[in-house]
Amino acid sequence: SENASALAFSRHAGIWWFMLPILLAVCHKMIPFFSSRVLDNYTMVRPYWALYFMLACSVLHGALELAEQPQLLWLADFPLFACALYFSYTWGLLRSFGIKLLAVLHIGFAWLSVAMLLYGVQSLMLFLNGSAPFGLAPLHALTIGFFASMILAMASRVTLGHSGRELVADAVTWALFLGFQLAAMVRIAPDFLGLPASLFYPLAAGIWLAGYGAWFAKYGPIYWRPRIDHKPG
């Protein structure tokens, strides 16, 4: 329709009123649950008021984006950053590194703190002096760093669990996940550090495609094969 308003709505609503709320709810439910299954002396911390507060911040951010008020985004972004950082700490980010299949979930979630901090600092700088030094880096920290990493991490764990396989991230899965972290950093680098976009954008795309292509080659066939433990499914 070439309607700029409709395009802006679909983009901002899709990120802030759909994808982020879904992933926040999934992470709030599943990351502490998965952690409690494998970490000793683990206490699940997942207050629902904090989840609802994070969802409200996400909705507010989307509304401010649609109202074209980027200089006010920090009002939603800093509180969301604080909540995300709190959950990363209380859910055991550092403890998770001893178990790679758990660590991928925690690392993916940690990108939310990075993204919201970048969003908040950039918005505050817009408010104070009109500068936006990070460009699109906050957006890609959120969409590649958090969204895509979390989807890959969750899909790996769920695929293994529901196919009757051992819940262990082998060397290939771990390497693919770390490679995908590189894709996020390479995509952010031009906006964050002023590096040449003509080189880094295609490089990030290549790493993304190679990572997801290799992931599908490894995990895709599992979906059309019987469970290896011979249970239904």
Residue pairs with C-beta under 8 A, 6 or more apart in sequence:
8 65
8 66
9 66
12 62
12 65
12 66
13 62
13 66
15 62
15 142
15 143
16 58
16 59
16 61
16 62
16 65
17 58
17 59
17 62
19 147
20 58
20 142
20 147
21 55
21 58
21 59
23 146
23 147
23 150
24 51
24 54
24 55
24 58
25 51
25 55
26 150
26 154
27 87
27 105
27 109
27 150
28 46
28 50
28 51
28 87
29 46
30 105
30 154
31 87
31 91
31 105
31 106
31 109
32 44
32 45
32 46
32 91
33 44
34 102
34 105
34 157
35 42
35 44
35 91
35 92
35 95
35 96
35 102
35 106
36 42
36 44
38 99
38 102
39 92
39 95
39 96
39 99
39 102
42 92
45 87
45 90
45 91
46 87
50 83
50 86
50 87
53 79
53 83
54 80
54 83
54 84
57 76
57 77
57 79
57 80
57 83
58 76
58 80
60 75
60 76
61 73
61 76
61 77
61 80
61 119
64 70
64 72
64 73
64 75
64 76
65 73
70 123
70 126
70 132
71 123
71 126
71 127
72 123
72 127
73 119
73 120
73 123
74 119
74 120
74 121
74 123
74 124
74 127
77 116
77 117
77 119
77 120
77 123
78 116
78 120
78 124
80 112
80 116
81 113
81 116
81 117
81 119
81 120
84 109
84 112
84 113
84 116
85 113
87 109
88 106
88 109
88 110
88 113
91 106
91 109
92 106
93 106
93 107
93 109
93 110
96 102
96 103
96 105
96 106
96 107
97 103
97 106
100 168
100 169
100 173
100 174
101 156
101 157
101 160
101 167
101 168
101 169
101 173
103 169
104 149
104 152
104 153
104 156
104 157
104 169
104 173
104 174
104 177
105 150
105 153
105 154
105 157
107 149
107 153
107 177
107 181
108 145
108 146
108 149
108 150
108 152
108 153
109 146
109 150
111 141
111 142
111 145
111 146
111 149
111 150
111 184
112 142
112 146
114 141
114 145
115 138
115 139
115 141
115 142
115 145
115 146
116 138
116 142
118 134
118 137
118 138
118 141
118 192
119 138
119 142
121 134
122 132
122 133
122 134
122 138
125 131
125 132
125 133
126 132
134 191
134 192
135 190
135 191
135 192
136 191
137 188
137 191
137 192
140 184
140 187
140 188
140 191
141 184
141 188
144 183
144 184
144 187
144 188
144 204
144 208
145 181
145 184
145 188
148 180
148 184
148 208
149 177
149 180
149 181
149 184
152 176
152 177
152 180
152 211
152 212
152 215
153 177
155 219
156 169
156 173
156 177
156 215
156 219
157 167
159 219
159 222
159 223
160 166
160 167
160 168
161 167
162 227
162 233
163 222
163 225
163 227
163 228
163 233
164 227
164 228
164 229
164 230
164 231
164 233
165 222
165 228
169 177
172 214
172 218
173 215
173 218
176 211
176 214
176 215
176 218
179 207
179 210
179 211
180 207
180 208
180 211
180 212
182 207
183 204
183 207
183 208
183 211
184 204
186 200
186 203
186 204
186 207
187 200
187 201
187 204
189 195
189 200
190 196
190 197
190 200
190 201
227 233
